[in-house]
Amino acid sequence: MPEPSPNPPQIRFDDANASATYANFCRVTGTPEEIIIDFGLNPQPVGTEMPPITANNRVVMGLYTAKRMMLALQTTVQRHEQAFGTLEIDVQKRVRQ
């Protein structure tokens, strides 16, 4: 069996045609083979009236890619919290502060 290369090939990434969309809501569903993440904008994140949230973007990925994304997001959030403090994800607790 060949030895792994000490210098893995560099992945080239072109984001020239990528579109950016803001989302403050996501829904994660899936199948045994893939993860489906719908992103949308919740116009009323605080309050009692809940208008429907429209999904603006959908990302479908395999579970291996989803796990790599989860680890990358986890690392990014941990670094942010180390630098700036804990991110409270309970909206009601943030409103009361």
Summary of the structure (lengths in Angstrom):
residues: 97
radius of gyration: 18.2
end to end distance: 58.4
largest distance: 61.1
contacts: 152
relative contact order: 0.13
helix: 29%
strand: 24%
